[in-house]
Amino acid sequence: MSKLDNIVSLCKRRGFIFPGSDVYGGMAGTWDFGPLGVTVKKKIMDEWWKFFVEDREDMYGVDAAIIMNPRTWVASGHTATFADPLVECKECKSRFRADKITEGFSESITTEEFLNTHTKCPNCGKENWGPIRKFNMMFETHVGAVLPDDDKEIADKNIAYLRPETAQGIFTNFKNVVDAFYPDIPFGIAQQGKAFRNEISPRDFILRDRECSQMEIEYFVNPKTWEENFEKMRKLQHDFLEGVLGLPAKNLHELDVPAADRAHYSKRTIDFMFDYPNGEGELMGLAYRTDFDLGNIARESGKSMEYRDKITGETFTPHVIEPSIGVERLFLAILSTAYTEEGKGDDKRIILKLPEELAPYKYCVSPLLKNKPELVKKAQEVYKKLRKKYGNVTWDDSGNIGKRYKKQDEIGTPKCIVIDFDTLEDSTVTVRDRDTTKQTRVDISKL
């Protein structure tokens, strides 16, 4: 199996990530985070929030509604332009993203360019394609009481969309934040939350799915200073990804996106690419959105989005620097970095070398033998004390000690604590390190 297949298998086996609606046969592009996965995911999001919001004085958080006034998506351009190149095989009727089944092309690929590649259908192997069509990826829904026998005009008035990004919830709250707090510029508004995209061909595990969690900042700046602020935000992404989350610098690459391939709102975009098990893929984006969004909101709503500088008195519509990252993509990058195999055959060991701050458990506590009441009692005392102090501590008395170590290695638990007969005599325990397997005796009071 490939490394990605091994990671997918580990995630299901150990309770990190399950296929969505698995009991009913699944649903493409959806995934459910299990008990360990949701813990790690929350820790990733907490680390991001602490680094970019709590540890700074120029950031403000919001949590906007998922379903927004449909005019939001007209003003943002999503209704007209949020589309992928869809191509259909005339033989088997399968549909794909044209730029993803060819090499060297972007979302702007034309029908002529695609046909000249002589790409065969990944499903049936034939080469008989229809023209490329633009497919809008927003999920449509209806708000309010819409009945099956309502005519189209009534139904259309109730159309809304599941948000395809969290950014617009920030932009629509720009004036609210300014009026309530009147922050010094530059300042940022941050949001974490769900976004929904009707991907034509979801793939590569959680790298490209139809429901994801995003972490985005809209950093509002004076248009005269956008370049220096863009560079500061670029460096901050590396500080977070490498310094806080431990992603290897050698696996991170910056791609300055050409004008033809940038989103409709962007004047400059850097895509941060990562070496995933199945090849290089996008991890996050950093975009200079100019005043595109605030300007469009002002025109669509009729309300001013201008900001008056406290020092100079200058009035202007702020420009925006936007770092945007998908939590699931970041989760996969962390798993890819942490997943390690050592040894062969019966001595093979799978280790998830997660940073201690991201591991689902800090400690696993075990009695050496579960059929010895005195060991179990003492182990329970240690377990309860550590759980009260740290919270993320687990108990394991299943199987022999070797099997417990193997299980905790795969989960990513940094330390295993074993209570044995010596513990009853001198109050010391065996502490085994996940990465080195080294075992040391430590006094319980020093854990």
Residue, then its C-alpha position, 0 to 999 in steps of 0.5 A: m500500500s502507498k503511504l497515503d493508504n497506510i495513513v487512511s487505514l491507521c485513521k480508521r483503525r485507531g479512531f481518527i477519521f471515518p468515511g462519512s455515512d459509512v454505515y450506509g455505504g458512505m458518501a463521496g467527499t465527506w469524512d467524519f472525525g472520530p474521538l481522537g481525530v476531533t481532539v487533534k483537529k481542535k488542538i490544531m485550531d486552538e494553536w492557530w487561534k492562539f498564535f494569530v488572535e490571542d497572542r496579538e493585539d490587532m486581531y478580532g474574532v467573529d463567528a458568522a452565520i453559515i447561511m447568509n443573505p444571497r446578495t452576499w454571493v452576488a456582491s462577492g462574485h461567487t454567483a457568477t465566477f465560483a466555478d470549476p471546469l467540468v468535462e463529461c465522458k460521452e461513453c460512460k457519462s462520468r464527470f471530472r475536473a478537466d484540469k485535474i485529469t491532465e498535467g500542466f493545466s490550471e482552472s482556465i483550461t479550454t476545451e481545445e487545450f484539453l482535447n489536444t492532451h488526448t486524455k483518456c477517461p479515468n473510468c472507462g479508458k475511452e477518449n470521447w469527451g464533451p466540451i468543458r463547461k463551468f460548474n458552480m460549486m456552491f450548494e444551493t438550499h431554500v430558506g423558509a417554507v417552500l413546498p413542492d408545488d410552489d411555482k419557480e418564482i416563489a421558490d427562487k425568492n427563497i434560494a440561499y447557499l451554504r457558504p463556500e468560504t468563511a471570508q464573506g462572514i468577516f467582510t459583512n461584519f467589517k463595519n460592525v467591528v469598526d463601529a464597536f471597537y474602532p481599532d487602529i489600522p492595520f488590524g485583522i478579523a479572524q474566523q474559523g468555521k465550516a465551508f461547503r464546496n460541491e467538488i466535481s471530483p473529491r479525492d485524496f482522502i481529506l485533501r479535497d472534500r465537499e465539507c471542510s473547516q477553514m481558518e481565515i484572516e482578513y487583515f485590513v491595511n492602508p492601501k499604501t502599505w499593502e506590500e509590507n503587510f503582505e510580506k509580514m503575513r507571509k513570514l508569519q505563515h512559516d513561523f506558524l507552520e514550521g515553528v508551531l506545528g513542526l512541518p518540515a521546511k523542505n516540504l513547504h514550497e511557495l508558488d506565486v500564482p500567475a495572474a491568469d490563474r488567480a481568483h477573480y478578487s486577487k491582485r497577488t496570491i501565493d499558494f503554500m504547497f506541501d509534499y503530501p504522500n501522493g505528490e505536491g498539493e495546495l496547503m493554504g493561500l495568501a491573497y491580496r484582495t485589494d478593496f474588492d470585497l469592501g467596495n462591492i459590499a458598499r455598492e450592493s448595500g449602499k453603506s459606506m465601508e470607509y475607514r478614517d485614520k485616527i492619526t492622519g484623519e485620512t479616509f479610505t476603503p481599506h485593502v485586505i491581506e488574506p491568509s486562508i487555510g483548510v483545517e483538513r489539509l493541514f491535518l493531513a500535512i501533520l499526519s503525513t509528517a508524523y507517520t513513521e514506520e520502523g523495522k520489518g516483519d514482526d519487529k515493524r513498528i508504526i509511530l505517529k510522531l505528533p508534536e506533544e501539543l497536538a497528540p490526542y493524549k499526553y500520557c497513557v497509564s497502565p498496570l503491568l498486570k491487570n489481574k493484580p488488584e494492588l497494581v490496578k488500584k495504584a495505577q488508577e490512583v496515578y491515572k486519576k491524578l494525572r487526568k485531573k492535572y492534564g485532562n488528556v490522559t488515557w487508561d489502557d489495560s488490554g492485552n500485554i504491555g507490548k501490545r499496549y505500547k504498539k497501540q499508543d505508538e500508533i495513536g501518537t501518545p508521547k509517554c506511556i506510564v506503567i505501574d509495576f511491583d516496584t511502584l508499590e515499594d518506592s513510588t516510582v513508575t516506568v516511563r517509556d518514550r514513544d519515539t526512542t522506546k527508552q524507559t526510565r524510572v520516575d517518581i510519581s510526584k515528578l510526573 
